[in-house]
Amino acid sequence: MTVFHFIGIKGSGMSSLAQILFDAGEQVQGSDIDKYFFTEQPLRERNIPIFTFDADNVKEGMTIIAGNAFPDEHPEIVRAREIGLEVIRYHKFLGEYIGNYTSIAITGAHGKTSTTGLMAHVVGGYKPTSYLIGDGTGAGHEDANYFVMEACEYRRHFLAYNPDYAVMTNIDFDHPDYFANIEDVYSAFQSLALQVKKAIIACGDDEHLQRIQANVPVVYYGFGAENDFEARNVEKTTEGTTFDVFVRNEFYSTFFIPLFGDHAILNTLAVISLCQYEGIPAEIIQERLHTYKGVKRRFTETEIGNNVLIDDYAHHPTEIRATIQSARQKYPERELVAIFQPHTFTRTQAFLQDFAESLSLADTAYLCDIFGSAREQQGALSIDDLASLIEGSAVVTTECIAELKKHEGAVFLFMGAGDVHKFQEAFENVLQENETA
């Protein structure tokens, strides 16, 4: 029996895949830097060995899976090739692995992770399902029928897949360090569309997705009456959202979700559309939607005293708007305080005005220094450039986080794709000290 060795096992996709293989009965280990990431927690819970990078970790007979962030010159990759082992990149391995199942690839500029988590939960209530979610969560079943996976468009990575189904939530301009413009993004999705085997489930309210051409049926969902699956009679409360679904203008069923915001309705419609296409009964869909608990870093709530802290991955203006809309629905009478950490200088520069407009939807905005990346450590602008565009905003550090205390009883939205969690943790410590004082 081979040992699967993951180079960069703490990566969100790599961690998920390692969990899947382990759950399916394989022998798994991996290596990474000696720094804690939340993605390693489920690995440690399974007692999957995690080593610090070292060429000696690689031994004959292993199957080597390498994360895309690591170049061919990485010591472990060099050692693997020296002893004649094939080094399989993450996306290539996953693309081959999903061929064993009815595969459902979920992609889009926004909503991938939330929709993947919801899809896996609902479909898993019908038949055994393996899944890979971009929040570092994965699960495998030896007798799985379905494989639900998040498929990222960045650097066209999703073109390594030929899924049975593709769910396309939206097309928007993001990753300006790679994509030239919105048409470049569209071309990537169009390329994927031609690789899908059974059907595409796409948001018909998205003008770009309306142009998608494919060799398989394209099933549209959304709020518009022209969609195959349409949400009508939407009722929003502080407990969640109820809506009717009409399939080609015929009433299908009524659904409740313990989720908030228009984007949550659209994500759910995508799941309902796929399930109806696969013949999964409405009763199972309804029951599973009721019990859905969400995914990591997507509107994750913590209450301390009468303060509500929400951790969210929102790092694009569209996502910030969706998060604030969700908070307004659930907490209509509360002050909303946004604490936002921009992710990468290129994205901040490309969407500077859009960031300002979306963050202005909160009652107050605090800004953290721009979080760079391995590819991009500095840029031509600073956080002050964004702050100057948002009336009443302020720049905050972990050292002066106690300043947020003046918003007593507020809902605090900690948003970003970098390490914004350290600002939330610092504020939690301040609040807890007050609680015990």
Protein Blocks (a to p, Z undefined) as FASTA:
>chain_A
ZZdddehilbmklmmmmmmmmmnopacdddddddddfklmmmmmnopacddddfklpcgh
iacdddfkbcfklmklmmmmmnopacddfklmmmmmmmmpccdddedjehklmmmmmmmm
mmmmmbccddddfeopacddfkbfbdcddddfehhlmmmpccfbdcdfbdcdehkllbmb
lmlmmmmmmmmmmmpfkbccddfkbmklmmpccfbdcddedjbfkbmbdcehiacdfkbc
cddddeehiafbdcddfbedjklmmmmmmmmmmmmmnopafklmmmmmmmpgbjehiapa
cdehjbccdddfbfbfklmmmmmmmmmmmmmmbccddddddehjklmmmmmmmmmmmmmm
pmbdcdddddddfklmbdfbdfklmmmmpghiacddfklmmmmmmmghiacddedjblmm
mmmmmmmmmmmmmmmZZ
